[in-house]
């Protein structure tokens, strides 16, 4: 018996290594999933983290594969799922345990992907919603779930939802220095991304902003306050809102991006320059890294913060 047990123990490492190299289905993305509902619910009860339950067709159609590649493999979204939620994957085209879970939740078989957010009792935190298939939609529902569950909402997740949103608008501010423009305008709440550029012979900063957070007149006023608004240009449809200001107002025309070495200058020479950041993260880190490093850290994921601290300690 002891010899048999010892032989089995010797086999376990190779079995573990073999399992770890098994490729994950493309439709499932890059998230490390639990596959057992009861295990996920028990983990949720212990940690307080909501269950992120993906009902997915595996193997699936081209749309399911694209969802796995584009949404469930977004590194920021993946980290948010794994750190703020309890991930659970249910195959919607299988029998056995998967079919039992499908029946419990009334999910149709062979359906496109559906994400549901559950509490530890298996109850929906948000009403079920179909056809949420993009990063912005999933991230927005993640934010809403954490808010409803009275859990902290990471700044990087809120930023991800905003960055991917189709509701973003843009404005171009002319000023004496676009390095200063990226720094000062990037600090404004509701500004999601900034970019250094040129237009009409002037240094300008192209701003993408969330109109649900800050209106165009409010944005212009905030830009004036930080002395980054000698003139403002907007899409033609936004001219009526922009003309309420005393500034020279025009339409965006002939804009061109400044060279890469003129972008996000505040990050250069700091440990943050070694990180791979989304455009929105780069905007916020660039805006705060020199004046309030702790605030800059808020826009990073836990793994990014860990890499930053490790790099700084070397």
NUDRENLUM-761052 format. One record per residue: residue in three letters; x, y, z of N, C-alpha, C in turn. Coordinates in steps of 0.02 Angstrom, whole numbers, padded with zeros to 5 digits, always signed. Layout:
<atoms>
ALAXYZXYZXYZ ...
</atoms>
This chain:
<atoms>
UNK+00042-00060+00000+00000+00000+00000+00044+00063+00000 UNK+00096+00063+00043+00140+00121+00046+00176+00132-00020 UNK+00198+00077-00052+00232+00083-00115+00186+00111-00168 UNK+00123+00089-00167+00074+00114-00215+00061+00188-00205 UNK+00055+00206-00142+00043+00277-00126+00102+00320-00149 UNK+00164+00294-00136+00224+00331-00156+00227+00339-00232 UNK+00209+00285-00268+00210+00287-00341+00159+00338-00366 UNK+00101+00340-00335+00050+00389-00354+00074+00460-00342 UNK+00108+00470-00285+00133+00537-00269+00184+00560-00321 UNK+00226+00512-00345+00275+00530-00395+00242+00550-00461 UNK+00183+00522-00474+00148+00537-00536+00114+00605-00535 UNK+00096+00630-00476+00055+00691-00471+00087+00752-00503 UNK+00153+00766-00492+00182+00825-00524+00175+00825-00599 UNK+00187+00765-00631+00183+00763-00703+00111+00772-00726 UNK+00063+00745-00687-00007+00755-00704-00025+00828-00700 UNK+00000+00862-00648-00014+00933-00638+00015+00974-00695 UNK+00077+00958-00714+00109+00995-00768+00072+00985-00833 UNK+00049+00923-00845+00012+00909-00906-00052+00949-00908 UNK-00088+00954-00851-00151+00991-00849-00140+01065-00861 UNK-00084+01092-00835-00072+01164-00839-00056+01186-00910 UNK-00033+01138-00953-00016+01156-01021-00075+01147-01069 UNK-00131+01123-01044-00189+01114-01087-00216+01183-01107 UNK-00219+01198-01172-00242+01264-01192-00315+01275-01173 UNK-00331+01336-01151-00399+01353-01133-00438+01367-01197 UNK-00502+01349-01199-00542+01364-01259-00541+01439-01275 UNK-00535+01455-01338-00531+01525-01360-00592+01564-01336 UNK-00650+01531-01335-00712+01565-01316-00712+01587-01243 UNK-00669+01557-01202-00666+01572-01130-00619+01629-01114 UNK-00580+01652-01162-00533+01706-01150-00475+01686-01106 UNK-00448+01734-01069-00388+01722-01029-00401+01717-00954 UNK-00464+01720-00933-00481+01715-00862-00471+01645-00837 UNK-00446+01638-00775-00442+01573-00742-00509+01560-00709 UNK-00546+01511-00734-00615+01500-00714-00623+01443-00665 UNK-00672+01450-00621-00699+01392-00586-00752+01362-00631 UNK-00761+01297-00626-00811+01264-00669-00868+01234-00628 UNK-00866+01243-00563-00916+01212-00519-00955+01267-00482 UNK-01020+01270-00493-01061+01322-00463-01055+01322-00387 UNK-01061+01265-00356-01061+01262-00284-00994+01288-00255 UNK-00940+01273-00288-00875+01297-00267-00871+01373-00272 UNK-00897+01401-00326-00896+01473-00337-00940+01508-00284 UNK-00998+01480-00270-01042+01510-00220-01011+01508-00151 UNK-00978+01453-00135-00945+01447-00070-00889+01498-00064 UNK-00851+01507-00118-00797+01557-00118-00825+01627-00110 UNK-00881+01640-00144-00913+01705-00139-00936+01719-00067 UNK-00963+01668-00034-00986+01676+00035-00927+01690+00082 UNK-00870+01661+00067-00811+01670+00109-00778+01738+00098 UNK-00774+01760+00036-00737+01821+00020-00782+01883+00014 UNK-00846+01872+00001-00891+01928-00011-00890+01952-00083 UNK-00849+01920-00125-00844+01941-00195-00902+01912-00236 UNK-00935+01952-00277-00989+01925-00319-00962+01874-00368 UNK-01006+01831-00392-00989+01781-00442-00998+01812-00511 UNK-00946+01808-00552-00949+01828-00622-00960+01764-00661 UNK-01023+01751-00681-01040+01688-00712-01048+01697-00788 UNK-01003+01667-00825-01006+01669-00898-01038+01605-00924 UNK-01096+01612-00956-01128+01556-00990-01107+01561-01064 UNK-01068+01513-01086-01037+01520-01152-01042+01455-01192 UNK-01048+01463-01257-01049+01406-01303-00977+01387-01318 UNK-00958+01326-01298-00890+01301-01307-00892+01228-01328 UNK-00869+01210-01388-00843+01255-01440-00899+01297-01469 UNK-00882+01358-01490-00934+01404-01510-00922+01434-01579 UNK-00968+01478-01597-00967+01511-01662-00914+01565-01665 UNK-00908+01598-01722-00858+01650-01731-00869+01707-01681 UNK-00932+01725-01667-00946+01778-01620-00924+01760-01549 UNK-00933+01697-01530-00911+01674-01464-00835+01677-01458 UNK-00802+01657-01511-00728+01659-01512-00704+01731-01507 UNK-00737+01776-01544-00716+01846-01542-00726+01875-01473 UNK-00781+01857-01439-00793+01880-01371-00736+01858-01326 UNK-00715+01796-01334-00659+01771-01294-00594+01807-01308 UNK-00581+01821-01372-00519+01855-01391-00518+01929-01371 UNK-00574+01963-01385-00574+02036-01378-00595+02061-01309 UNK-00643+02027-01279-00670+02051-01215-00639+02013-01156 UNK-00646+01947-01157-00623+01909-01099-00547+01897-01099 UNK-00512+01928-01147-00439+01927-01146-00409+01997-01136 UNK-00453+02047-01129-00428+02114-01113-00393+02110-01045 UNK-00329+02127-01040-00292+02115-00978-00320+02151-00917 UNK-00347+02212-00926-00376+02248-00870-00441+02215-00847 UNK-00481+02194-00895-00544+02162-00877-00531+02094-00845 UNK-00483+02057-00872-00466+01992-00844-00444+01999-00771 UNK-00401+02048-00757-00378+02056-00689-00434+02077-00642 UNK-00480+02119-00667-00537+02139-00626-00582+02080-00611 UNK-00594+02037-00660-00635+01977-00648-00603+01932-00595 UNK-00537+01924-00601-00503+01877-00557-00491+01905-00487 UNK-00487+01970-00479-00472+01999-00413-00533+02025-00377 UNK-00583+02049-00414-00642+02079-00382-00703+02033-00382 UNK-00699+01979-00419-00756+01933-00427-00733+01861-00417 UNK-00781+01816-00413-00768+01744-00414-00787+01719-00483 UNK-00739+01702-00526-00754+01683-00595-00785+01613-00599 UNK-00837+01607-00640-00870+01542-00651-00888+01536-00724 UNK-00868+01481-00755-00882+01468-00826-00929+01408-00831 UNK-00985+01418-00866-01032+01364-00880-01039+01357-00955 UNK-01027+01296-00980-01036+01282-01051-01111+01274-01065 UNK-01137+01314-01111-01209+01311-01123-01230+01259-01175 UNK-01182+01218-01196-01198+01167-01246-01173+01098-01225 UNK-01171+01088-01159-01148+01024-01132-01202+00994-01088 UNK-01195+00929-01075-01240+00895-01029-01211+00894-00959 UNK-01235+00849-00917-01208+00840-00851-01216+00901-00806 UNK-01163+00917-00769-01165+00971-00720-01182+01038-00753 UNK-01154+01051-00812-01169+01114-00847-01244+01119-00862 UNK-01273+01066-00886-01344+01066-00903-01388+01079-00842 UNK-01366+01051-00785-01404+01061-00723-01403+01135-00702 UNK-01344+01167-00710-01339+01238-00693-01381+01280-00742 UNK-01379+01262-00805-01419+01297-00855-01493+01294-00837 UNK-01515+01236-00818-01586+01227-00800-01603+01268-00738 UNK-01558+01269-00689-01571+01307-00627-01581+01381-00642 UNK-01541+01408-00689-01544+01480-00703-01587+01497-00764 UNK-01618+01446-00794-01662+01459-00850-01626+01485-00911 UNK-01563+01465-00919-01524+01488-00977-01537+01443-01038 UNK-01547+01474-01096-01557+01433-01156-01493+01400-01179 UNK-01499+01340-01205-01441+01304-01230-01420+01331-01298 UNK-01356+01323-01313-01328+01343-01377-01342+01417-01391 UNK-01337+01457-01340-01350+01529-01346-01284+01566-01352 UNK-01288+01629-01376-01229+01672-01371-01212+01683-01297 UNK-01151+01708-01286-01127+01718-01217-01173+01765-01178 UNK-01182+01747-01114-01219+01788-01067-01178+01790-01003 UNK-01169+01850-00974-01135+01857-00910-01187+01877-00858 UNK-01189+01839-00803-01234+01854-00747-01192+01863-00685 UNK-01215+01908-00642-01179+01925-00580-01220+01902-00521 UNK-01192+01855-00483-01230+01820-00431-01201+01835-00362 UNK-01245+01833-00312-01222+01835-00243-01208+01764-00220 UNK-01189+01757-00157-01169+01690-00132-01227+01642-00127 UNK-01289+01667-00134-01348+01623-00135-01369+01605-00206 UNK-01330+01627-00254-01347+01611-00324-01402+01656-00352 UNK-01413+01714-00321-01464+01760-00344-01432+01815-00386 UNK-01467+01838-00437-01441+01892-00479-01435+01957-00439 UNK-01376+01988-00442-01365+02053-00411-01393+02107-00457 UNK-01382+02100-00521-01413+02142-00572-01462+02100-00613 UNK-01514+02130-00640-01558+02092-00684-01519+02064-00743 UNK-01536+02003-00762-01503+01972-00820-01511+02016-00881 UNK-01458+02022-00921-01462+02062-00982-01425+02026-01038 UNK-01460+02017-01093-01431+01983-01151-01397+02033-01197 UNK-01357+02008-01242-01324+02047-01295-01278+02101-01268 UNK-01246+02088-01213-01192+02132-01189-01127+02098-01208 UNK-01100+02119-01264-01045+02081-01295-00982+02122-01306 UNK-00978+02182-01278-00917+02221-01287-00886+02237-01219 UNK-00823+02259-01221-00786+02272-01160-00819+02326-01118 UNK-00842+02380-01150-00874+02434-01113-00936+02410-01076 UNK-00978+02371-01111-01039+02347-01080-01026+02301-01021 UNK-00979+02255-01029-00963+02209-00974-00932+02248-00916 UNK-00886+02293-00931-00853+02331-00877-00903+02375-00840 UNK-00950+02406-00876-01001+02447-00844-01045+02406-00797 UNK-01062+02345-00817-01102+02302-00774-01062+02276-00715 UNK-00997+02268-00724-00954+02250-00667-00954+02305-00616 UNK-00947+02368-00639-00948+02425-00594-01014+02429-00557 UNK-01070+02420-00595-01136+02423-00565-01146+02368-00513 UNK-01119+02309-00528-01126+02252-00481-01089+02266-00416 UNK-01027+02289-00421-00988+02304-00361-01021+02359-00320 UNK-01048+02408-00355-01084+02462-00320-01145+02436-00284 UNK-01184+02394-00318-01244+02366-00289-01227+02321-00229 UNK-01171+02285-00234-01150+02240-00181-01112+02276-00126 UNK-01106+02343-00133-01070+02383-00084-00997+02361-00076 UNK-00967+02346-00133-00897+02328-00136-00857+02386-00166 UNK-00794+02393-00149-00754+02447-00179-00749+02437-00255 UNK-00752+02492-00291-00745+02491-00364-00676+02517-00382 UNK-00632+02476-00410-00565+02500-00427-00569+02555-00480 UNK-00526+02605-00473-00525+02661-00520-00508+02637-00590 UNK-00464+02587-00596-00446+02563-00663-00504+02531-00699 UNK-00550+02500-00661-00608+02469-00693-00658+02522-00716 UNK-00669+02573-00675-00712+02629-00696-00683+02663-00758 UNK-00617+02671-00759-00583+02702-00815-00589+02659-00878 UNK-00584+02593-00870-00591+02547-00927-00660+02553-00957 UNK-00711+02554-00915-00780+02559-00940-00789+02624-00979 UNK-00761+02678-00953-00768+02743-00987-00728+02745-01052 UNK-00667+02718-01049-00622+02721-01107-00652+02684-01167 UNK-00687+02630-01154-00715+02589-01208-00785+02612-01229 UNK-00812+02662-01194-00881+02682-01206-00889+02721-01272 UNK-00943+02708-01309-00955+02745-01371-00981+02816-01358 UNK-00997+02833-01296-01024+02899-01283-00971+02953-01277 UNK-00907+02935-01278-00854+02985-01270-00857+03038-01326 UNK-00841+03099-01307-00836+03154-01355-00765+03182-01352 UNK-00749+03225-01401-00682+03253-01402-00682+03328-01412 UNK-00628+03358-01389-00616+03430-01397-00541+03441-01402 UNK-00522+03493-01438-00451+03509-01446-00437+03577-01416 UNK-00390+03579-01369-00373+03642-01335-00304+03665-01357 UNK-00301+03728-01380-00237+03759-01398-00207+03793-01336 UNK-00141+03787-01329-00107+03815-01270-00034+03826-01286 UNK+00003+03851-01237+00073+03866-01249+00117+03804-01250 UNK+00095+03749-01219+00137+03688-01214+00093+03627-01205 UNK+00095+03581-01253+00051+03523-01247+00073+03474-01193 UNK+00137+03478-01171+00157+03437-01114+00119+03458-01052 UNK+00114+03524-01042+00075+03550-00987+00001+03533-00997 UNK-00022+03536-01059-00092+03520-01073-00110+03450-01054 UNK-00067+03402-01071-00082+03333-01052-00083+03324-00977 UNK-00037+03357-00943-00034+03352-00870-00097+03383-00838 UNK-00111+03445-00854-00164+03482-00819-00234+03458-00841 UNK-00244+03448-00905-00310+03426-00928-00324+03354-00907 UNK-00271+03314-00903-00280+03244-00882-00304+03238-00810 UNK-00294+03289-00770-00315+03287-00700-00390+03302-00691 UNK-00422+03326-00743-00493+03346-00737-00537+03284-00736 UNK-00581+03280-00687-00629+03224-00684-00673+03224-00746 UNK-00680+03167-00777-00719+03162-00838-00677+03161-00900 UNK-00615+03186-00896-00568+03179-00952-00541+03108-00950 UNK-00548+03072-01005-00528+03002-01006-00460+02992-01039 UNK-00448+03025-01096-00383+03021-01128-00361+03090-01152 UNK-00296+03099-01157-00267+03159-01187-00215+03137-01238 UNK-00202+03182-01286-00150+03168-01336-00119+03234-01357 UNK-00053+03237-01359-00019+03297-01383-00021+03298-01459 UNK-00034+03358-01487-00039+03363-01559-00029+03434-01584 UNK-00041+03443-01649-00034+03508-01681-00097+03522-01722 UNK-00117+03585-01723-00172+03606-01766-00166+03681-01779 UNK-00173+03699-01842-00170+03770-01862-00105+03803-01837 UNK-00050+03766-01837+00014+03794-01818+00026+03801-01744 UNK-00019+03773-01704-00013+03780-01631-00006+03711-01598 UNK+00028+03710-01541+00027+03650-01499-00042+03645-01468 UNK-00071+03585-01470-00138+03574-01443-00140+03508-01405 UNK-00190+03501-01365-00203+03437-01331-00273+03413-01351 UNK-00275+03354-01380-00339+03323-01397-00365+03286-01336 UNK-00424+03303-01315-00455+03274-01256-00515+03232-01276 UNK-00520+03172-01249-00582+03134-01253-00612+03133-01183 UNK-00676+03151-01179-00707+03159-01114-00774+03125-01112 UNK-00797+03111-01051-00861+03076-01041-00914+03129-01025 UNK-00960+03141-01072-01010+03193-01060-01059+03177-01004 UNK-01061+03115-00982-01104+03098-00925-01072+03120-00859 UNK-01008+03136-00861-00972+03159-00802-00960+03234-00804 UNK-00942+03259-00862-00927+03330-00870-00954+03354-00937 UNK-00992+03409-00936-01019+03437-00998-00964+03476-01034 UNK-00976+03492-01097-00926+03531-01135-00915+03600-01103 UNK-00966+03638-01085-00953+03702-01052-00914+03695-00987 UNK-00928+03642-00949-00890+03631-00887-00817+03613-00902 UNK-00807+03574-00955-00739+03556-00974-00700+03617-00996 UNK-00731+03660-01036-00697+03721-01059-00680+03766-00999 UNK-00726+03772-00953-00713+03813-00893-00655+03785-00852 UNK-00653+03719-00846-00599+03687-00808-00533+03696-00844 UNK-00533+03693-00911-00471+03703-00949-00447+03775-00943 UNK-00493+03822-00943-00474+03892-00933-00443+03903-00864 UNK-00471+03869-00815-00447+03878-00747-00374+03857-00740 UNK-00354+03806-00777-00284+03782-00773-00242+03813-00829 UNK-00268+03864-00862-00233+03902-00914-00210+03858-00972 UNK-00255+03814-00993-00241+03770-01049-00294+03776-01103 UNK-00317+03838-01114-00371+03848-01162-00365+03917-01194 UNK-00315+03925-01238-00311+03987-01277-00366+03988-01330 UNK-00384+03929-01353-00439+03921-01401-00463+03849-01395 UNK-00523+03836-01419-00550+03768-01416-00583+03751-01482 UNK-00573+03690-01505-00604+03665-01566-00642+03601-01550 UNK-00701+03595-01579-00745+03538-01565-00776+03514-01630 UNK-00807+03455-01629-00846+03434-01688-00901+03485-01702 UNK-00920+03490-01765-00970+03541-01785-01035+03534-01746 UNK-01054+03473-01729-01117+03462-01693-01115+03491-01623 UNK-01054+03502-01596-01048+03528-01527-01035+03603-01525 UNK-01034+03636-01582-01021+03708-01583-01069+03750-01541 UNK-01135+03735-01544-01181+03775-01504-01164+03774-01429 UNK-01145+03716-01403-01128+03711-01331-01063+03747-01317 UNK-01015+03745-01364-00949+03775-01352-00952+03851-01356 UNK-00997+03879-01394-00998+03951-01406-01022+03991-01346 UNK-01040+03957-01293-01059+03993-01232-00999+04023-01198 UNK-00939+04003-01219-00878+04028-01188-00853+04091-01223 UNK-00809+04127-01189-00779+04188-01218-00721+04170-01263 UNK-00698+04106-01263-00641+04086-01302-00656+04086-01377 UNK-00603+04087-01416-00610+04076-01487-00629+04003-01498 UNK-00683+03991-01535-00709+03924-01544-00710+03907-01618 UNK-00688+03847-01635-00690+03825-01705-00703+03751-01708 UNK-00704+03725-01768-00713+03653-01778-00646+03619-01784 UNK-00643+03556-01766-00581+03517-01771-00565+03505-01844 UNK-00508+03529-01866-00488+03521-01937-00412+03524-01942 UNK-00385+03476-01978-00313+03475-01990-00272+03453-01930 UNK-00303+03421-01883-00266+03398-01823-00217+03343-01842 UNK-00158+03345-01812-00111+03289-01821-00076+03275-01754 UNK-00064+03212-01743-00034+03189-01680+00040+03208-01676 UNK+00062+03229-01618+00132+03243-01607+00172+03178-01605 UNK+00238+03181-01616+00279+03120-01614+00273+03084-01547 UNK+00288+03020-01548+00282+02978-01487+00322+03005-01429 UNK+00381+03034-01444+00423+03058-01388+00397+03123-01358 UNK+00343+03151-01386+00311+03209-01355+00249+03189-01316 UNK+00232+03126-01315+00173+03103-01280+00190+03083-01208 UNK+00146+03101-01161+00150+03079-01091+00220+03090-01062 UNK+00243+03151-01068+00312+03167-01047+00323+03160-00973 UNK+00270+03167-00932+00279+03163-00860+00297+03092-00837 UNK+00277+03043-00876+00291+02973-00857+00365+02957-00868 UNK+00396+02989-00917+00465+02975-00932+00511+02986-00873 UNK+00556+02939-00861+00602+02945-00805+00575+02921-00739 UNK+00513+02896-00739+00483+02867-00678+00477+02792-00686 UNK+00470+02755-00631+00461+02682-00638+00401+02663-00681 UNK+00352+02708-00686+00291+02693-00724+00304+02685-00799 UNK+00360+02710-00824+00373+02706-00895+00386+02634-00917 UNK+00397+02589-00870+00409+02518-00888+00343+02479-00894 UNK+00288+02510-00874+00224+02475-00874+00189+02480-00942 UNK+00150+02429-00957+00106+02431-01016+00039+02457-00992 UNK+00021+02517-01015-00039+02551-00991-00088+02560-01048 UNK-00152+02560-01032-00202+02578-01081-00197+02653-01092 UNK-00224+02680-01148-00221+02753-01159-00250+02793-01101 UNK-00305+02769-01072-00336+02805-01016-00292+02801-00954 UNK-00263+02743-00940-00218+02737-00883-00157+02783-00893 UNK-00129+02782-00953-00071+02825-00966-00088+02898-00955 UNK-00148+02918-00975-00170+02988-00965-00171+03006-00892 UNK-00201+02964-00851-00209+02981-00780-00143+02974-00742 UNK-00103+02924-00758-00038+02917-00726+00007+02976-00744 UNK+00006+02995-00808+00045+03052-00831+00024+03116-00794 UNK-00041+03122-00781-00067+03182-00750-00047+03188-00677 UNK-00037+03132-00642-00028+03135-00570+00040+03110-00545 UNK+00078+03075-00587+00138+03041-00562+00189+03089-00531 UNK+00192+03151-00554+00241+03199-00528+00216+03237-00467 UNK+00151+03247-00463+00124+03289-00409+00091+03249-00353 UNK+00063+03192-00370+00028+03150-00321+00035+03077-00340 UNK+00094+03047-00327+00106+02977-00348+00055+02928-00320 UNK+00030+02940-00260-00019+02894-00230-00083+02894-00272 UNK-00103+02952-00297-00163+02956-00338-00150+02921-00405 UNK-00090+02928-00432-00073+02894-00495-00080+02818-00487 UNK-00060+02793-00428-00064+02721-00416-00136+02696-00417 UNK-00183+02739-00400-00253+02718-00398-00278+02693-00465 UNK-00248+02716-00519-00272+02698-00586-00238+02636-00614 UNK-00196+02604-00573-00162+02543-00593-00196+02482-00562 UNK-00189+02426-00596-00214+02363-00568-00168+02339-00512 UNK-00190+02292-00471-00145+02266-00418-00079+02239-00446 UNK-00082+02203-00502-00019+02175-00529+00026+02231-00556 UNK-00003+02283-00585+00037+02339-00608+00069+02376-00549 UNK+00031+02385-00496+00058+02417-00437+00116+02376-00408 UNK+00108+02310-00407+00160+02267-00381+00224+02272-00423 UNK+00216+02273-00490+00274+02280-00533+00308+02348-00524 UNK+00267+02399-00515+00294+02466-00505+00334+02470-00441 UNK+00307+02441-00387+00342+02443-00323+00406+02401-00325 UNK+00402+02344-00360+00461+02301-00366+00516+02337-00404 UNK+00496+02371-00459+00545+02407-00499+00576+02465-00461 UNK+00535+02499-00420+00559+02557-00381+00607+02536-00327 UNK+00600+02474-00303+00642+02451-00247+00710+02425-00271 UNK+00716+02417-00336+00780+02390-00362+00833+02444-00366 
</atoms>
